[in-house]
Amino acid sequence: MHRILVGLDASPRAKDVLDAAIDLARRTNSKLILMRAIGIPVELPPEAYALPPSSLEGLLEQEALRYVGKELERVPEELRGPVKVAVGTPWQAICQAAKDENVDLIVIGSHGYQGLDRLIGTTAAKVVNHADRSVLVVRHGEKLTS
């Protein structure tokens, strides 16, 4: 294993996902590629409707890059790979990034079935079902053991 894509969603469980990925990268001497995929939010502030689509996408990308950059600070230097940000359907963006970066493994967090997830399924489930490579799903509070 040489390259691991880590899907982060800025939720409370993202810390556990990154911790598990760092632990695995240390054990396998792999590089971590941190990624934040953002779907266009259903609820937008009224002023967002006045923006051209490219401005909204740019704003979301900037926020995502700030978040991923902050998370990258937690990753030991020797494990750092590139960072990726995508605006679009998160599960599709993660699967595409895994192909583009030719990663060996995707690490993502599990999600509870709440709200829309009950109707359309979680990002984690869709990545597991559609990725063309292995996926490790980290549950909140779960730690890898030696």
C-alpha positions, 0 to 999 in steps of 0.5 A: 500500500502506497497511497490512501485517499481520506475522505473528510466531511468536517463532521465530528467523526472526521477526527476519528477517520483521520486518526485511523488513516494516520495510524494505517499510513504509519503501519504501511509507510503510505502517503495520505491524500486528504479530500473534501468533497462538497455537494451544493447545499440544499439550503443556501443563504439568499445572497448566494442566489445572486452569485454566478454559479462559478462564484458559489463553486469557488466560495465552496472550494475555498472553504473546503481548502481551508478546512483540508489545510487545517486538517493536513497540519495534523498529519506527520510530514512524512505521511503527507500527500496532495490535498483534493477538493471537489464540488459535486456529488460527494460519493462520485467525487471520491470515487473519481479522485481515487481513480485519478490519484491511483490510490490503493485504499479509500478511508471514509467515515460511516454515517448514521441514517438520518434525514435524506440518508434514509431515502438516498443512502449514505455517501459511505455506502455509495462509495463502498458500492461504486468504488473500483478499489478497497474502502475502509469505513471508520465508525465514530470512536473506532480505533485500529488495534495492533 
